[in-house]
Amino acid sequence: MRLLILDLDKTLWDHYDASQLVPPFRTHGTELIDALGNKLKLFDGVVEFLDWAKERFVLSIASWNVEKLVRLILEEFNIWHYFVFPKIENHPDKADMIVRTLQELKNSGYEIEEVVYIDDRTLHLDEIKKRIPDIRFIQMWVDVKNFEELREYLMKELEVKKNGALSGER
């Protein structure tokens, strides 16, 4: 199995810190409004991407946020169920989050052959690569410009691996 780990803020949605939003929330399609009128919007194509990816990857989250609040947002958008052993924690140690997710998956019988991590920033990448040297990183909005491009990129990677050819790192 392949594991696809996603960041949330500025990766799945346009808000820079979803933990600052105040419940109760209400949604209108892909937009969420908090009790104070602040808005958060899923980026175009997120739900379609998750539908596609769940058939090809184990999906998880590594996010520096407050889980109690952010889980409510994911539930409001009806996308919480896509993720296995998500880590939404109020600290920046994403390497630890990813290592623990891998261990939980292993303990549950998953055999993870490859880990792909998607984030809008490279801030935590050096520490992550020290702990998980073979991790593949895709920087959202730099390596790919939208979720359709991300899907196409991953589809090419899947096809290359299926055919036994070597794939290039970004």
ChimeraX attribute file (.defattr): number of C-alpha atoms within 10 A of each C-alpha:
attribute: neighborCount
match mode: 1-to-1
recipient: residues
	/A:1	12
	/A:2	16
	/A:3	23
	/A:4	21
	/A:5	25
	/A:6	23
	/A:7	22
	/A:8	25
	/A:9	21
	/A:10	19
	/A:11	22
	/A:12	21
	/A:13	19
	/A:14	16
	/A:15	19
	/A:16	12
	/A:17	16
	/A:18	21
	/A:19	18
	/A:20	14
	/A:21	21
	/A:22	14
	/A:23	13
	/A:24	12
	/A:25	18
	/A:26	16
	/A:27	15
	/A:28	10
	/A:29	10
	/A:30	16
	/A:31	16
	/A:32	19
	/A:33	19
	/A:34	17
	/A:35	12
	/A:36	11
	/A:37	12
	/A:38	13
	/A:39	17
	/A:40	21
	/A:41	18
	/A:42	20
	/A:43	17
	/A:44	14
	/A:45	15
	/A:46	18
	/A:47	18
	/A:48	12
	/A:49	15
	/A:50	18
	/A:51	13
	/A:52	13
	/A:53	17
	/A:54	13
	/A:55	9
	/A:56	16
	/A:57	18
	/A:58	20
	/A:59	21
	/A:60	23
	/A:61	23
	/A:62	25
	/A:63	25
	/A:64	21
	/A:65	21
	/A:66	16
	/A:67	18
	/A:68	11
	/A:69	18
	/A:70	22
	/A:71	17
	/A:72	15
	/A:73	25
	/A:74	15
	/A:75	11
	/A:76	18
	/A:77	19
	/A:78	11
	/A:79	15
	/A:80	16
	/A:81	9
	/A:82	17
	/A:83	17
	/A:84	16
	/A:85	17
	/A:86	21
	/A:87	23
	/A:88	22
	/A:89	17
	/A:90	12
	/A:91	11
	/A:92	14
	/A:93	15
	/A:94	22
	/A:95	19
	/A:96	16
	/A:97	22
	/A:98	24
	/A:99	14
	/A:100	15
	/A:101	21
	/A:102	20
	/A:103	14
	/A:104	14
	/A:105	17
	/A:106	12
	/A:107	10
	/A:108	9
	/A:109	9
	/A:110	15
	/A:111	13
	/A:112	15
	/A:113	9
	/A:114	13
	/A:115	19
	/A:116	17
	/A:117	21
	/A:118	22
	/A:119	23
	/A:120	18
	/A:121	15
	/A:122	13
	/A:123	11
	/A:124	13
	/A:125	17
	/A:126	12
	/A:127	14
	/A:128	22
	/A:129	14
	/A:130	11
	/A:131	14
	/A:132	17
	/A:133	10
	/A:134	13
	/A:135	16
	/A:136	15
	/A:137	20
	/A:138	22
	/A:139	17
	/A:140	23
	/A:141	16
	/A:142	10
	/A:143	15
	/A:144	15
	/A:145	11
	/A:146	16
	/A:147	21
	/A:148	15
	/A:149	15
	/A:150	19
	/A:151	18
	/A:152	12
	/A:153	14
	/A:154	16
	/A:155	15
	/A:156	13
	/A:157	16
	/A:158	15
	/A:159	12
	/A:160	14
	/A:161	12
	/A:162	9
	/A:163	9
	/A:164	9
	/A:165	10
	/A:166	9
	/A:167	12
	/A:168	7
	/A:169	7
	/A:170	8
